[in-house]
């Protein structure tokens, strides 16, 4: 059965109509939305992470709070930008939040996306070595993070400290959360990085924007990315991945309020352009009657291929409206035969 969840971009602003005027409101409402999504029957509550913007930036305290307030729903990230992370400290935070939730984290990590700050990583104390790229650095930090959460021995014990066990030469980070290494997703924006994710044993979190464009529709290119990822994963010999996820903007129009918010967004074509020096393509918004939305999703090759479908939720419209959306998405999943 296919899983469904929401992906919360975590915006806040004081513009008219926003239910999230500041960071405090956004954080507390994100926890409430996780509870509402669980009650509606969704499988996942995922959050975005961005720095130097009016958006969620520190995922682990929030994930821990979401985990303490819920019982069954997956808690995910899409994605944590490894350019800003110390992989060992992140391993401790991830294991702690995973244990609080009872083993429900689904952590998307990657090199990150375009951002507001020109020198954000430098201000966090991170710089590149000569000849190194941010992609290289993210790959190395991902490897170290996964080794640490898998119990890798990373620090040398001090026999004179009184804290190390007799005869113990190296130490692992603590705490450890069994099963967490199987729930790490690599955020991929093109087929090449998707194949690499499969080769390395990650789950695949396909981006909302593909940094490639060969002229085919977004969903077709994304389905091809998923197929090539699966081939690479099958050949890798790894047992820590194999799952795939995509994100869509889906708004069934079943009320006057839905029509007011999304009735004018019946987009049927992709968006395309250039980003970071290359071609890029994004998918359409699926807005229409309940039956129209179901048919659009049925025609989406990547949605059909993926194991997990995340719906981008309009967090600034508040908990009550999002709870209504969650109920509609659960109904869509039942109509699709996913539930």
NUTORSE-637601 format. One record per residue (C-alpha): x, y, z. Coordinates in pm, whole numbers, plus 32768, in hexadecimal, padded with zeros to 4 digits. Last residue first. Layout:
// NUTORSE-637601
XYZ ...
// end
This chain:
// NUTORSE-637601
7DB0811380A4 7E7481457F63 7D4D80E57E86 7D4A82367DD7 7BF582887E6E 7C7F82337FC5 7DAA83167F8E 7CC3842D7F1A 7BF684068058 7D3684228128 7D8C855A8062 7C3585EC80AE 7C5F85AF8223 7DB8864E821A 7D28877C8168 7C2687B3827A 7D3B87968380 7DF8889982B3 7CD4898982CF 7CBF89638448 7E37896F8482 7E818AB683D2 7E7F8B498273 7FF38B958291 803F8A20828B 7FD589F78120 802388828103 810887E28002 807F86807FDB 817585638007 814D841F7F45 821082F17FC5 825B81AB7F0E 828682587DBF 823081C37C69 80C9823D7C4E 812983997CBF 824883957BC4 816583307AA5 805C843A7AE9 7F1E83D37A30 7E8083447B6B 7ED384857C22 7E1D85547B1D 7CF384687B2A 7CD784877CA4 7CF086037C8F 7BD9860F7B8D 7AFC852E7C64 7B2186117D94 7ADE87477CC1 7C0A88137C5C 7D6F88647CC1 7EA387987C6C 7FBF88987C60 80B788557B48 821687C47B5A 836588727B5F 847A887A7A5A 85DE88FA7A62 86E88942795C 884489A379CD 89138ABA7A68 88968A9D7BCA 872D8AB47B53 869C8ADC79F6 85348AC67981 840B89DD797C 82B289CE7A17 81DB88A279C8 807E88B57936 7F20887379B7 7EF8898A7AB3 7D9F89A37B4E 7E0F8AAF7C41 7CE48B997C37 7C0B8AB77D0D 7D1D8AA17E12 7CCD8B8B7F34 7B6C8BFD7EE4 7B108AAD7E4F 7B8589F87F85 7AB98AE9805B 79848AAE7F86 79AB893B7FC8 7A1687F97F19 7B3388757E3F 7C40876A7E60 7D96880D7E8C 7ED087467E3C 802F87DA7E27 811086A87DF7 8240860E7E9D 82F284CB7E40 837983A97F10 8440826C7ED0 849E81477FB2 85C2805F7F65 869F80AC808C 87758008819B 87A07EAC8105 88C67EF3801F 89357DFB7F15 89617F157E1B 88C17E737CEA 875E7E9A7D6D 87AA7FFF7DD6 882C805D7C7D 86FC7FCA7BD0 861780747CC8 86BD81C57C90 869A81997B17 8525815B7B3B 84F682807C2A 85AE836F7B40 84D782F17A1E 839F833A7AEB 842784997B29 845F84D479B5 82FC8460796F 826785317A88 8319866B7A0F 829F864978A9 83AB85FD77A4 8480871A771D 85D28696778F 85D1876778CB 86BE874C79F0 86D187E77B48 858A873E7BA4 84B188057C94 83D4876D7DA5 84FC868D7DEB 84FA85127DEF 852D847F7F48 85E283367F00 8636823D8016 87AB82218042 887E80EE7FF8 89AF81967F5C 897281157DFB 880781807E12 886482DF7E7F 896182EE7D62 884D82977C6B 877883B07CF6 889D84A07CE6 88C0845B7B71 874884647B35 871C85C47BB9 86AC86887CEB 86E6857F7DF4 86A285977F69 874884648000 866B83AC80F7 86D0830F8244 85DC821A82E3 86A580D782DE 87BB817383B1 86B281C484BD 8660805784FF 86F98048865A 871E819D8701 887781D98798 88A982D588AD 89C8830D88AB 8AE5833687B6 8BD0820E879A 8D1181E4885D 8E6981518819 8F6E809788EA 8E9D7FEB89F5 8F7E7F0D8AC7 8EE27F818C0B 8DA080458BC7 8DD881B98B8E 8D6482AC8C9B 8E8F82A98D85 8F4183A48CA9 909983038CAA 904881FE8BA0 8FDC83128AB0 8F0B826D89A1 8F4D82C88836 8E21834D8779 8D6582CC8646 8CFC8164867A 8BD98130858A 8A8E80E18631 89B0810284FE 89508267855B 8AC282C58543 8AFD821983F6 89CD82C48364 8A45841983D9 8BA483DE8355 8B25837781FD 8A3584A081EC 8B4F85898252 8C2985058137 8B1085288037 8AC2868780AF 8C3086ED808E 8C4786677F2C 8B08871C7ECA 8B8A885B7F68 8CB8883D7E86 8E2188007EEE 8F4D88757E25 8FE489317F4B 8F2288DD8088 8DC7896F80A5 8D528A4481C7 8C7A8A0882FB 8C6A8AEA842D 8AF38B2F8429 8B3F8C838391 8C038BD28280 8AD58AF38235 89F28C21820C 8AD58CE28121 89E68D488009 88AE8D2080DE 87548D048041 87648B9A7FD4 87828AAE7EAC 874889477F21 87FC88588009 8920876A7FE7 883C86568060 877985C28183 861A853281A8 85E1849482FB 84B983AB8330 849183A784AB 839582B8854A 846781EB863C 83A38217877F 837F83908757 846283E0887E 855B82DC87FF 8563837E86A7 859584DA873A 86C1845F8804 8752839B86DF 873784CA85FC 87D085BA86F8 88F884D3873C 8930849885C7 891886108584 8A2C864A8682 8AFB854885C6 8AAD85D3846B 8AF4874184BF 89F187E183DD 89CF891B8309 8A3E889181B7 8971875D820C 882C881081B6 8715874A8261 86068701815F 84E686B28144 84D1863D82A8 83F1852D8334 831584C28456 824E83848413 80FA837584C2 80B3827885D5 80A383138730 809C848F8726 80EA85B08815 824085338888 82A884F38721 8243864F86B3 831186DF87D2 843C8609876F 8413866F8604 840C87DF866B 854587C1873F 85E98707861C 858B87E684F8 8640892E853C 85F88A0F840C 84808A3783D7 843A8B6482F9 845C8CDE8306 85AF8CC1825A 871C8CB582C9 87228B3782C2 862D8A458224 859988FA829D 845B885D8210 8372878C82E5 82CE863682C0 819885AC836C 8159844D82E9 805C833282D5 7F1883F582B7 7DE683698365 7D2D84AB83B9 7D88848A852B 7EF9846A84D0 7EE1859F83F3 7E398663850C 7F4D86068604 805B8666850B 7F9E87AA84C8 7FA087FD863C 811B87D98645 813988B88512 804D89AE85BC 813789D786E5 82638A168604 81B18B058517 81178BCF8632 82688BF786DA 83148C588596 822A8D7C854D 80E98DE584A0 80798C808453 7F028C958413 7F478D7082E4 7E178E258259 7EB58F7E824E 80348F688243 80E68F2F838F 81CE8E23830C 82258CBA8354 82848B9E826E 82B18A3982EA 82D18980819F 81FE8865822D 820487208167 80C9865681A6 80A584DE819C 804383B780C6 80B6824D80C9 8079815B7FA9 800080008000 
// end
